[in-house]
Amino acid sequence: MTVKDLLNPHPVTITLEETFGGALKILLERHIRALPVLDSAGIYRGMFYLYDLWELLLPKAATLEGANVTDLSFMPGSLEELREKTLAAGPRSVIEFLKDKEAPAIHPETSVKEAILMLYHHDGVLPVVEKKTRRFLGILTPWEILNRLHDKE
């Protein structure tokens, strides 16, 4: 079995024209953790994650690769200050937040076992794209796999 047998072909997506605030609103309304970002031709350009909000709210030192910062009590950060940071980021382009390293794109021919391994390492959402064109085909999350594993009951 391959990813093409399991992918969700109609997930919520956003375009490159979306703002941070608009994308965050969609995440909140839909209770999802990530949004594939597509250009006007339907080409996958990256993911906007709920984690982008956490990165915005945390001090840079805490989010650097390999950082082992666990105590942030020395930093000010009332709920109101965090809310203001979020509102200030609202008009920024979603392009500033695009990342592909957390969820590398997979192809429809990818085996389900390979996809499970990638989900294990990247936790969350795997965009599925055509190999040559990167045209977006859908997403694969743990839920598509788990639902298929248990749909015979």
Residue pairs with C-beta under 8 A, 6 or more apart in sequence:
1 111
1 112
2 108
2 109
2 110
2 111
2 112
3 106
3 107
3 108
3 109
3 110
3 111
3 112
3 115
3 126
3 128
3 140
4 108
4 109
4 128
4 137
5 112
5 148
6 112
6 115
6 140
6 144
6 145
6 148
7 108
7 128
7 137
7 138
7 139
7 140
7 144
8 138
8 139
8 140
8 141
8 144
9 137
9 138
10 138
11 36
11 138
11 139
12 26
12 30
12 32
12 35
13 35
13 36
13 37
13 38
13 136
14 22
14 23
14 26
14 35
14 36
14 37
14 38
14 48
14 94
15 37
15 38
15 39
15 40
16 37
16 38
16 39
16 40
16 45
16 93
16 94
16 95
17 93
18 37
18 48
18 93
18 94
19 90
19 91
19 92
19 93
19 94
20 52
20 89
20 90
20 91
20 92
20 93
20 94
20 96
20 97
21 87
21 89
21 90
21 91
22 94
23 35
23 48
23 94
23 97
24 53
24 86
24 90
26 32
26 35
27 33
27 34
27 35
27 48
27 50
32 50
33 49
33 50
33 51
33 124
33 125
34 47
34 48
34 49
34 50
34 103
34 124
34 125
35 47
35 48
35 49
36 44
36 46
36 47
36 125
36 127
36 136
36 139
37 44
37 45
37 46
37 47
37 48
37 94
37 95
37 98
38 44
38 45
38 136
39 45
41 135
42 135
42 136
43 133
43 134
43 135
43 136
44 105
44 127
44 129
44 134
44 135
44 136
45 98
46 98
46 99
46 100
47 98
47 99
47 100
47 102
47 103
47 125
47 127
48 94
48 97
48 98
49 97
49 99
49 102
49 124
51 102
52 97
52 99
53 86
55 63
56 85
56 86
56 89
57 77
57 82
57 85
57 86
58 72
59 69
59 72
59 75
61 67
61 69
62 69
62 72
102 122
102 124
103 122
103 124
103 125
103 126
103 127
104 118
104 122
104 126
105 126
105 127
105 128
105 129
105 134
106 114
106 115
106 118
106 126
106 127
106 128
106 129
106 140
107 128
107 129
107 130
107 131
108 128
108 130
108 137
109 131
110 128
112 145
115 126
115 140
115 145
116 145
118 126
119 126
119 140
119 141
119 142
119 145
124 141
125 139
125 140
125 141
126 139
126 140
126 141
127 136
127 138
127 139
128 136
128 137
128 138
128 139
128 140
129 135
129 136
129 137
130 137
